[in-house]
Amino acid sequence: MASTLALAALAAPASAQFGGVFGGGSRNRNSNSGEQDKCSESKRSTGSRIAGGILGSIAGSAAGSVGGLLTYVPVAALTDTLTASIACRLDPKEQEQAADATLEATRGPDENTAPEVGQMAAWTSETREDVSGTSTVVASDQQVNDDGMQCITVTDVVIVKGEEARADKRMCRRPPAARYTIAA
């Protein structure tokens, strides 16, 4: 095992070996970009994965957490409503609550009308203390675009143990469908 680690260490530069282990990695702690996913494994070198695995097993007491926060796997059925950067901070029940808030915030007065900018829905965790969130419509394209889609921008905010995370998501629907989903 030690020889494997030594060979892997020689094969990759130090920045690649330990970039994600000592805080210099590409994990996105501020979820504004929406592109990177705090929960997913970044593309790291073999040496980095080996070293991370060893250090991770040594730090077993912190298993399942990043920066002191628990990380969860996004519920597959909710990926069209929640960004992974928000979902990974929430347990499955909280993910459902956050998705329900998004659906409530994005509901227009009728099937043909977009929700108003500023429309918001809030939730408080039923499973953990100090966890809450909001979904707020922050922009709306009132017109249907060339693809026949009507789109809005929604900002999700979650607060977990005093730490705030934000994610903007562009959501669209094809009228007369009432439900908005995250645009790819």
C-alpha positions in Angstrom: 0.0 0.0 0.0 2.8 2.4 0.9 4.6 1.8 -2.4 1.3 2.4 -4.3 0.9 5.7 -2.6 4.5 6.7 -3.2 4.2 5.8 -7.0 0.9 7.8 -7.2 2.5 10.7 -5.4 5.3 10.8 -7.9 2.9 10.6 -10.9 1.1 13.9 -10.1 2.2 17.4 -9.0 1.6 18.4 -5.4 -1.2 20.7 -6.3 -3.1 17.9 -8.0 -2.4 15.4 -5.2 -3.6 17.5 -2.4 -5.7 20.3 -4.0 -9.0 19.1 -2.7 -7.7 17.8 0.6 -6.3 21.1 2.1 -8.9 23.5 0.9 -7.4 24.4 -2.5 -9.7 22.2 -4.5 -12.4 23.0 -6.9 -15.4 22.5 -4.7 -17.7 25.4 -4.9 -18.6 26.5 -1.4 -20.6 29.5 -2.7 -23.2 28.0 -4.9 -23.9 31.1 -7.0 -22.4 29.6 -10.2 -24.9 26.7 -10.2 -22.3 24.8 -12.4 -20.3 23.1 -9.7 -21.8 20.8 -7.2 -20.5 20.9 -3.6 -21.5 17.2 -3.2 -20.1 15.7 -6.3 -16.5 14.4 -6.5 -14.3 16.8 -8.4 -12.0 15.4 -11.1 -8.9 14.7 -9.2 -5.7 12.8 -9.9 -5.2 9.2 -8.7 -2.7 10.4 -6.1 -5.2 12.9 -4.8 -7.9 10.3 -4.5 -5.6 7.9 -2.7 -4.3 10.6 -0.3 -7.8 11.8 0.2 -9.0 8.3 0.9 -6.3 7.7 3.5 -6.8 11.1 5.2 -10.5 10.7 5.0 -10.4 7.3 6.8 -8.1 8.8 9.4 -10.6 11.5 10.0 -13.4 9.0 10.4 -15.2 11.1 13.0 -15.9 13.7 10.4 -17.2 11.2 7.9 -20.1 12.5 5.9 -19.3 16.1 6.4 -17.6 18.9 4.5 -16.5 21.9 6.4 -18.4 20.7 9.4 -21.7 20.4 7.4 -23.3 17.1 6.6 -23.6 16.4 2.9 -26.5 14.4 1.3 -27.1 12.9 -2.0 -29.7 14.8 -4.0 -33.0 13.0 -4.4 -33.3 12.0 -8.0 -37.0 12.9 -8.3 -36.2 16.5 -7.3 -33.3 17.3 -9.6 -35.6 19.2 -12.0 -36.6 21.5 -9.1 -33.5 21.7 -6.8 -29.9 22.5 -7.7 -27.4 19.9 -6.4 -25.5 22.6 -4.6 -28.5 23.2 -2.4 -29.8 19.7 -2.2 -26.5 18.3 -0.9 -26.9 20.4 2.2 -30.3 19.0 3.0 -31.5 15.7 4.1 -34.1 14.0 1.9 -37.1 15.3 3.8 -35.7 18.8 3.7 -35.1 18.5 0.0 -38.8 17.7 -0.4 -39.7 20.8 1.7 -37.3 23.0 -0.4 -38.8 21.6 -3.7 -42.3 22.2 -2.4 -41.3 25.8 -1.6 -40.0 26.2 -5.1 -43.2 24.9 -6.6 -45.2 27.3 -4.4 -43.0 30.3 -5.3 -43.2 29.6 -9.0 -47.0 29.2 -9.2 -48.6 31.9 -11.2 -52.2 33.2 -10.7 -53.3 31.0 -13.6 -51.8 28.5 -16.0 -50.8 31.2 -18.6 -49.3 33.8 -16.3 -45.8 33.7 -14.9 -45.4 34.3 -11.1 -44.6 37.8 -10.0 -41.0 38.9 -9.3 -40.7 38.8 -5.5 -43.0 35.9 -5.0 -41.5 33.8 -2.2 -42.1 30.7 -0.2 -40.3 29.8 3.0 -39.8 26.5 4.9 -38.4 25.3 8.2 -36.9 21.8 8.6 -39.1 19.2 10.2 -36.1 17.0 10.8 -33.3 19.2 12.1 -33.0 22.3 14.1 -31.3 25.4 12.6 -32.2 24.5 9.0 -34.5 26.7 6.9 -34.8 28.1 3.5 -36.6 30.2 0.9 -37.3 30.2 -2.8 -37.9 33.6 -4.4 -38.7 34.6 -8.0 -36.1 37.2 -8.8 -36.6 37.7 -12.6 -39.2 36.8 -15.2 -39.3 36.7 -18.9 -43.0 37.5 -19.4 -42.8 36.7 -23.1 -42.6 33.1 -24.5 -39.2 32.8 -26.2 -38.5 31.4 -29.7 -38.5 27.8 -28.3 -42.0 28.2 -26.9 -40.7 28.4 -23.4 -41.5 30.9 -20.6 -38.6 31.3 -18.1 -38.0 32.8 -14.7 -35.0 33.0 -12.4 -35.4 31.7 -8.8 -33.0 32.2 -6.0 -32.9 29.5 -3.3 -31.4 30.3 0.0 -30.8 27.7 2.7 -29.4 28.3 6.2 -27.9 25.3 7.9 -26.5 25.9 11.4 -26.1 29.6 10.7 -24.3 29.1 7.4 -26.1 30.5 4.4 -25.9 29.1 0.9 -27.5 30.6 -2.2 -28.2 29.3 -5.7 -29.8 31.0 -8.7 -31.6 28.7 -11.1 -33.2 29.4 -14.4 -36.5 27.6 -14.6 -38.7 27.3 -17.7 -42.1 25.9 -18.8 -43.8 25.4 -22.1 -47.3 26.9 -21.7 -49.9 25.6 -21.0 -47.9 23.5 -18.6 -48.2 25.0 -15.1 -44.9 23.6 -13.6 -41.5 25.2 -14.1 -38.4 23.0 -14.1 -34.7 23.8 -14.1 -33.5 24.6 -17.6 -30.5 22.5 -18.8 
